[in-house]
Amino acid sequence: MSACNQGPESLQGAARVLSGLLEARTGQTVSESRAWRMETALRPILRAHGLQDIDELAARLLRDRSGPLETDVVNALLNNESSFFRDLQIFDMIHRQILPRVQQEKTDRTLRIWSAGCSTGQEAYSLAIRLRNEAARWQGWRVEILATDISTAAIDQARSGIFSQMDVQRGLAIGDLLKWFEPHGEDWRASPDLRRMIDFRHDNLFDARQPSGQYDLLLCRNVLLYFTPDRRQSVLRLLAEHSHVGSVLLLGAGETVIGQGDDFVPHPDFRGGYARKSTAGGAMAVAARRIG
């Protein structure tokens, strides 16, 4: 069993209480390698609430499970690591291969994208930047980008569109920075045009209420690795419910659908992408006709 799959039963004391809270609220499990970083992640929470250590924090949570402290702890423990154009080859494939296929095959001139587990929004903003840079290509199309995350703090930041100098230096080209962001004190803020393109919503993948209908492109990158196998299958079933014949699912570099249920298979055309298993045969037939 990998470290990412070890549950709270492998931990002790306060760490076990806190990891159990995280799993109950988000479905994420905490490995022992992540547990040792708990106190560092929770240090601002401890200071804000006048607590000495995580033992005192765990005791407070056990006494009162209804206050804002629980939400603050969950937000602090979630991994909100993100960057603009993370794994650039993925965005190149989206731009050069996947979206042109959508334009070719869809007749309703509607592009629907879902960024599931969007963290602080860099992935969604990266997609919006690529689309805005080719506005003429999408003229007459309705473009919808839904971005969801379990962390209320991450969604609040994403909606604000405010990023630090360090954030924008990680993956964002200087031309895009100057074109689509404006100075905001010592930080940078995404332009109103860019922010209007994205619907940021707080949501839980195990009780999802925000996605509706089907999406042409679904991104759920570096999310499944924090879940148990059963929960991964549950998320993949949800993603399958919101996909259609031509949809493409993209996961993180270290994630796969293989051995995770029967909803998706490797896509026949897009390396690293996945198609619904029920439609994979049709996709392969289309690819074969193109080759022939």
Disulfide bonds with the S-S distance in Angstrom:
none
